Amino acid sequence: MNNHFLDITGWERDDVIGKNWIKKFVVDEDQEQVSGIIRKMDTPQSFPSHLELQVKTRDGEPRLITWNNTLSYDSKGEVIGVTGIGEDITEMRRTESELLKLYQAVEQSPSSVVITNPQGDIEYVNPKFTEVSGYSAEEVIGRNPRLLKSGETSREEYSNLWDTIRNGGEWRGEFHNRRKNGELFWEAAAISAIRDNEGNITSILAVKEDITEKKRLEKEVEKQNRELALAETMAAMGRMASMIAHDLRNPLSSVKMTLQILDKKADPAVSADTNELCHISLEQIRYMEEILSDMLSYSRPDALKPEWIPIDKVIDLSIGMSQRRRHKKKITLHTQYHSGLPTIYADATKLRQVFSNLIANAFQATIDSDSPQVSIEAMIELGHEGTNVRIDICDNGCGIDAEDQKRMFEPFFTTRAKGTGLGLAIVKRILDQHQANIYVSDNKPAGTCISVILPINPATQNPKTESQDHEQDPYR
């Protein structure tokens, strides 16, 4: 044996010369196996030319040696010995074992793992990536991860991501990506660079977690919290509205009746200014009654009383309730009811309240228009979950800016000098009761369009998911 072997095992030459190889160097659990191999020297064809074997060391820590064995023969062709050339592969096998563990951990990870080259081309994806994205490894190797992009992440965010990675940092954030089947999903990602000993980027590692369900639950909790807060507000508002109705309605009615009597008994001797004040007072009392009515209606919503009704008749009645304002403002009204409109299962009284409010708002919006116009169109619309009736109410007024469009159905939100801001909130609540949708868009070249989509029979409609709502909303 050479000095290198003695260095590996820690023995001195005098300690091993003349000793039995198997007892001195072979670990106890392998001694029987090695004895059997030595006996095979008599049958050279079955003697192994390659062997991995643990050998004992002086300090008791075995080393793994890979042996390349060569048999020696005498002049008669008889085996007289064996020469083994060995290499210590202890560290190599330990490294291989660690790498195997790491590989298995990545392969079995509950998170998606993506490795790309410095140019961003995918070199490896684990099975979780395939499960989440719907793409097989073969479909994405060599391609850029942008194939998952939904288009919702801005260029600035991607620029910040790459700057962070190139500067040696770890970027953390969220992506709204798209699966192979087109479905959107949320991922939380941690992305960093892998560098060699000289600091050069060799690969980019992304570890991502599907947080779609987490997002959904957070949204649900947020919705429940909003509903709880709204319920508490409505309870307080209901108590206040009851008090107001009890304490103010009767006095208001008395004052209103007195003013109406005085108005009918107008005395020519009474000045025109006095008559005008009487009319103004009546208008203010009607306005206060509308506020009381809105507060009671919103704080104490009634249950639906649905029946099969023709939607065009409901709209016509709603228009009639706003005719006085229309004629006063000289507003041109266009109505179009497409043929074959079906009857719908709904509460006629509540829908009249919805359309009266929307039509009145459309009339009000055209107040500063040189040629005020409002159009109402009703049509059949085929949706994901069945047949609906769609009603578009469009005006050529001043329009509604984007920020106000987001808030216009919130209770107590109004851009007008007068009003409680409850009218559109009541509209939204009634439509929610009917499992209907309402959307807002800009009218071209000026004004606003409100679209109401009513299911023919809400009882047969399934509750809509977020993604379905987005698909059906033509203005998102």
Number of C-alpha atoms within 10 A of each C-alpha: 11 8 12 11 15 15 11 17 19 15 16 12 12 8 9 14 10 8 11 10 12 17 11 15 19 21 19 13 9 13 15 12 10 16 12 11 14 14 11 14 19 12 9 14 9 10 17 16 13 14 14 14 19 20 22 22 19 14 9 11 10 18 18 19 19 18 18 15 16 16 16 13 12 9 6 6 8 13 15 11 12 13 12 15 15 18 15 18 15 15 11 11 12 12 12 12 12 12 12 12 12 12 13 12 11 19 17 13 15 15 21 24 23 21 23 23 18 15 10 15 18 21 17 17 22 21 18 21 24 19 12 16 20 16 17 15 16 11 10 17 17 15 14 15 15 12 12 18 14 16 12 9 13 8 10 8 11 11 10 11 18 16 13 17 17 15 10 14 14 16 17 15 12 15 19 17 21 19 18 15 9 12 12 16 19 19 20 16 20 16 22 24 24 18 13 9 6 6 9 12 17 13 19 22 18 19 19 23 18 21 17 15 11 11 14 13 12 12 12 12 12 12 12 12 12 12 12 12 12 14 13 12 12 17 14 12 18 18 14 15 22 16 12 14 17 11 11 14 15 11 11 16 14 11 15 19 13 12 19 14 11 13 16 8 9 13 11 8 6 9 10 12 9 12 17 12 12 16 15 12 15 19 13 12 17 15 14 16 17 14 17 18 13 20 24 19 16 21 20 16 12 10 10 14 11 15 13 14 16 15 23 19 12 19 24 14 14 22 21 12 18 16 15 11 13 21 10 8 16 14 20 13 14 12 15 13 15 11 9 8 16 17 15 20 20 24 18 21 13 22 19 20 17 22 22 22 20 21 24 17 16 25 26 18 21 21 16 12 16 10 12 21 21 23 17 20 17 22 17 19 14 11 13 12 13 13 17 23 21 21 24 19 24 27 28 26 24 15 20 20 11 11 8 12 15 11 13 20 20 15 17 15 17 18 11 8 6 8 16 16 20 21 26 20 19 24 22 20 16 22 20 12 16 23 18 20 17 18 15 22 19 19 17 12 9 15 21 24 23 19 21 22 23 24 25 23 19 17 10 10 16 10 11 13 9 9 11 12 14 12 13 14 14 11 10 10
